[in-house]
Amino acid sequence: FFFFKQKTAYEMLRSLVGSEMCIRDSNAEYMGVEAIICSQERFKYQLEYLLPYEDFTILGLNEVCSEYLDKLRTNLFFQKNYYISAMERKDLNGSFGSIIVSKIPFRYYSFGRNVIALLQTEREGIVHQLLVVSLHLVAFEEKYRIRREELEDIMQLLNNLEQYEEHPAIQQRIREAKQAKNIVVIGDLNLHIKFETRFLYEMGLSDIWLELHEKDPGYSWDPLTNSMINTFLPFDNRRMRLDRICLKKGSKLLSPRSCLLYTSDAADDLLCVDLGGRRIIKKK
């Protein structure tokens, strides 16, 4: 049993991922942004309560800043219970990147701001290999062609991943994961336009939410329910599902039975919701 989580940026991170604005730690004081998102309070809440409570198996995080990663690594709970991938400065866009946090030991490969992890697990006495991608694609509606190219690039990297590994035994594990189609892609894919979902299916992936909730669009960017969005973008009325959990079609290991969308409840007290991440509702 795997419990994958892909937390949306307005719950977990310092930035508004997938919007027309990204709030970086280098300019967080600009226009009073820090007074609204309360990074230190939010980081403390996430690491001391929210994430331990979730008890996830594998977590993908996007647009992670070095400060957040340091706090995560020095947290005693995570030191005791989880393995955490690193971020290489030379590979990052600015000072942000994607990471994977897992209860299962893993080997990982960083490509720009994305990361691929190789894990080994056992079910019913059979050992399985699993590849998990924490992926963050470019934002803005007009850049949908670039998003497609980025998605094609990461799929090509998966196809050739053993070339980035020098140990023959681990190369074989990678090949076994691919042959069994045990590949999960989680992240802020920034798919702003509805037709972009077909890109996933054309590349052999299935959108787990859509497979299980055919009639529910499952918006992760929704001004009607997330009051934080219009605080920064007063005229934004877009409703989008930017964050996705995808599975390679025909996986021999994973057969999803449920997929929950974690969104932040809208309320008057902005410090207690949305980016603050305190009030979380599970949408089935």
N, C-alpha and C positions, 0 to 999 in steps of 0.2 A: 504494500500500500504506500503510495507516494502522495504527499500533500505539497503541491507546488503553489507558490504564491508569486504574483507579480503586483507589487504595490504601486498604485498610481502616484505620480510625483506630488500631488497636492496632499497626499497622506504621509509620504515618507521622506521626501528629499527637499533640498533647498530651492529647487527651481520649479517653475511652472512648465514642465516638459510638455511639448506638443502644442503649445500656444504660440501666439505671435510674439511672445515675450519670454525671455529666460532670465530669471533672477539669480545672478551669480554672487558668490560670497565677496568678490572683489568690489562690487558696487551695491551691496545690500542696503546701504544707508540712503541710496538715491531715492528721493521723493518719499522718504519715510517708509520704504518697503519693509525694513527690518522691524519696525514698530508693529507691523501687521502680521508678518509671518513668524516672529518670535523664535528664531532658529534654536537658540540654546534651550529654551523651555521645551520646544518640540523634540529636539534630539534626546533630551533627558527622558521625556515621556515615552518615546518610541523604544529606547534601549532598556529602560527599567520596567516598563509595563507591557506596551503593545506587542512587541515582537516575542518576548517570552511567553505571553499569553497565547499567541497564535500557535506556538509549538509546531512550526512548519518543518518539513523535511528538507526542501530545497527552496531557496528564495533568490529571485533575481532583482537587482536594484540598478537603476539607471541614473545618470547624472549625479554620481556620488562625488562629493568634494573631499579633499584630503582630511579636513577637520572631522567630518563625519566618519570616515574610514578609521581614523586614529581612535575615536571614541568607541567605535565598534570593536576594534581589536583589543583595547585595554579593558573592556567590560568583562568582569569575571564570569558572568553567565555564559557569554559567547566563547570565552577562552576554554571553558569546561565542556561545552556541548556542541560546538560548531567549528567547521573549517571555513576559512575565508580566503578568497582569491585576492591577489594584489593588483595594484594599478601602476603601470610604468609611465612615468612622466613623459618620456619621449614618444609614447604612443597615444597620448591624450590630446583631445581637442580642448586647448586651454588647460584647466586643472580639474576636469570632470571626466568620469568614465563609468563603465558598468562593472559590477562585481557579481559573484555568486557566493552565497552562504549556504552551507550544507551540513547536515548531520553525518553524511556519508563522505569518507575521504575521497578526494578527487585530484586529478591532474588537469591543469588548465593551460589554455593557449590564448594569448591576448592579440587582438587584431584591431588597431586603432582604439576606438572607445567601446569595442565589443569584446566579449570573452566566450570561449567554448570550453566546457568542462567534460572530462571523461570520468565516469563513475562505474563502479562494479557493485552489483547487488545480487542477492540470491533469493529465489522463490521456489518453493517446493523442491528443494535440493538441487535446483539447476542454477548455475551462475549466468548472469546476464550482464552485458555491457550497455551503457547508456550514455548518450551525448546530450548535453544541455547547453543551449545558447542563450546568453543574456544579451539582447539585441536592442540597439537604439538607433532608429533611422532618422533622417533629416526631417524637419518640420516644414510648414507652409504648404497651402493647397497647390500652388503653382509648381512645386517641386516633386510632383508625383512620379515623373519620369526618373528623377534621381533616386527616389525611394525604391523604385523597381530595380534600378541598377545596383543599389546597395544590397537589396535582398538577393539578387542574382549573385553578387560577389560573395556573400556569406554562404550561400548554398554551394558555390564553387569551392570555397575554402573547406567546407565539410567534405566535399567529394575528394579533396586532395589532402586531407588533414594529416594522414600518416607521413606525408613528406616533411612535416614540421616536427617530427618525432624521430630521434636517433636510435631508440632502443627497439629492437625487433619484436620483443614480447608485447610492448605497448602498441606498436604498429598493428600487431595482430588483433589486439583488443579493439582498436579503432575500427578495423575492418569488420569485426564481428558485430559491433554496434550498428554499422551502416548496413550490413547484409540483413540484419534482423529489423532494420528500419526503426530502431529505438532512438529516435531523435526528437527532442522537445525544444521549441523555440519560444522563449518568453521575453516580453519586453515592451517598451514604448515604440511601437511600430509607426506611430504618427500617420496612420491611414485616415486622412481627412475626408476623402471622397469615397462614397459607397462602392463605386466600381473597383476600387483598389483591392477589395477583399479577394477578387478573382485572381490577383497576382499570386496569392498564397496557394490557391488550389492548382494553378498552372505549374507551380514549382513543387507539387507533390505534398503540400502541407494541408492539414484540415484545421479549421478554426473550432476549437473545442466548445466555446460558448455557443456558436451558431449550430453546431451539431446537436447540442443538448437543449437549446432554447431557440427554436426556429422562429417563433413569433415575437421574441423580445429582442430589440436591438442592443440592449445592454450598454447604454452610453456610459463612458467613463469621463467624458467632458460634456457637462450639461448645465448651462446657466440656470435652468429651471429648478435644479436641486442643489446646486453648489453656488452659494452666494459669494464665495471668494472670487470666482471668475469675473463677475461684473464689477468687483472692486478694482480690478486692474484694467479690464476691458469693458467699459460701461455699455457699449453697443453690440457686444458679441452675443449673438443668438444661435450660434452653431451648436448642434448636438451630435457628438461623435464618439466612437469607441476607438480611442487611440491605443489603448493597452490591450495586448492579445496574449493568449496562451495557445500555441499551435503544436500539433503533433504530426509527425511524418505518417502518411497514410500506410496502413498495413503493419503497424508496429506489433511485434510479437510479445512485447512485455506489457505495454500500457493499453488499457481499455477504460477510458474515462467513464465514470458513472455519475459524476456531479461536477458542476462548475459554479462557483459563487462569485458575484461581483461585489467587491467591497468599495463602497462609496462613502463620502462624508455627508452627514446630515446638515442641511442648511438651518441656520439659526441667527439670532441677532448678535450673539456674542462671538465675534470672529476669532477670538483667541481660543475658543473651546472647540472649534470645528474646522473643517476643511484642512488647510495647511497645518493647523494645530493637531489634527489627527486624533482628537479625544473622543469624539462621538462617532462610532462606526456602526453602520447598519449592514446587514447581510441581505443582499437581494438575490432570491432564488430564481 
